């Protein structure tokens, strides 16, 4: 069963903004799976306090005022083996957010403030890629802006839960 992160209208609106970059690859999803089936972290976020969510080697920082009311903020992941990325790249990390009001309704998009997502990974390089994943079709497109890599840490501001993401690095010989 797909959850509200699979909002086709929002996903299509966001995808329209990145379509000019062209589809770089697709996600090979089987009929038994969804793109990001596993909840790896969850928190109730107050609109008045900073919330920090840690998962694996990543963190999400949610500043006060990002949401107008308390929300449930879930971080989801899928199997890396399902991502078919451009030749010469390998998927090293994936994630998606599912954000709902405490009654289960979707939150308005985009978020009032962007959340900050840093990932520290020994596979991160200057040539690593940060790609959007369309939650409806699984199409992968380059994320058009905001990627910053310093050493082995990649960071990116995020203002939506309408797409998922996959991070890749060059295949090691």
N, C-alpha and C positions, 0 to 999 in steps of 0.2 A: 504494500500500500504506500503510495506516495503521500508525503506530508505537504504542508502549506509552502515549503520552500520551492515547490514545483509550480509556482504561480506563472502560468504561461504568458500572461499579458506583461508582467514586469520583466520576465526573462526575454521576451521578444523586444521590448522597448530597449533594454540594455544591449541586447545582441545587435540591434540596428545601429547602435553607436560604434560597435567594433567590427561590423561586417566589412568595412572598407579594408581591413587588414587581411581578409580572406581566411577561410578555414584551413588551419595548419594540419589538423588531424582530427580523429574522432575517438570516442570511447566505445570499446567493444563490450557492450552490456548484454548479458544473457537475459532471457525472459524471467528467470528466477531471482534476479538481483536488481537493486536500484543503484544509482551512482555512488551514493554515500550512505550506506545502510547502518553504520555503527556510530552511536553516540559515544564520543570519547571524553567529553567534558560538558558540564551544564551548571548554570548558576541563575539565580533570580537576581536581576539587576535593578537597583533602585535608581530613579532619575536624579537623585541628589548626591550620590556617592560614586567614587571611582571603584570600578570592579576590575580585577585582574584574574584572568582565567589561564591556567597553565595546562598544556597537554603536550606529551612527548617532549620535543625540544623547541616548542613554540609557545608563544604567549599572546593573548589578546587583551589589550587595555581599553576599557570602555570608560570614557570621561563623563562626569555629571552633565546632564542636559542632552545626552545622546538620544534618550527616549523620554517622552512626555509622561509616561506612567511606568510602573514596575512591569518588567518583561521577563520571560523565560528565554535565556540565551543558550542555545545548544551548539556545540561544535561537533560536526559529523565527519567521518572519514569512510573511504571505500577501499577496495583492494587496488593497490598500485599496479598489479599485473593486468588490470583491465584497460589501462590507458595506452592508446596507440599514439605515440608522440612522434615528432619529426625524426627523420633519419639522423643518426649521430647524437641523439639526445636519449636520456633515460629518466623515467619519472623517479623522483626521490621523496616527494611529499605531496599529499592531497588533503583538502578540507573543504567544508561548506558550513555555513551557519544556518540555523533555523531559529528565527526569532518570532515569538508570539506574545500576546498579552497573557496575563495569568488566566484569563478565561479561554485562551486558545485561538483568539482572532489574530490575523496577520497585522504586523505593524506597518505604518505608512513608510513608503520608500521615496527617496533615499532617507537614510538615518539623518537626524538633525545634525549630528557631528560624525566625522569618520572615526572608526575604531582603528587602533594601531596594531598591526600584526608583524612581529619580528620572528624569524626562524633562524636558529643557529644550527648549522649542520656542517660536518667536515667535507661534504660533497659540494657545497656552495662554492661557485667560482664567478669570476667577472662575466663569464658567458652563460651563466645559468639563466633560465627563462621562467617567467611567471605567467601562466596562461589561464584565461577564463574557460569554464566548462558550462555550456548551456545545460541547465537541469532538465529540460524537456527532451532535447535531441541528443545530448552527449557531445555535440560539436565543440571542438577546442579551437580557440582563437587567441592570438597574442593579446595580453592586457596592454592597453595603449599608454598607460602613464603611471607614474608614482613609484616604480621599482627602484630601490636603493640597495646596493650591495657594498658592504664594508667588511673586508676580510672574509670570514666564514659565516657572516650574518646577512640575511636578506630581510628587508623590511618593506612594508607596503601599507598605505592607508586604505581602508575599506569602508564603503558607505551603503552597503546593500547585502541582502541575503538572497538576491534573485539569481545569482550564478554561484557556481563552485569554482575551485581553483586546483590546478596541478602545477607543481614546481619541478623543473627538469634541470639536469646538468649534463654536460657532454659525457658520452660513454668513455670510460677509461680503457686504454688499450690493454 
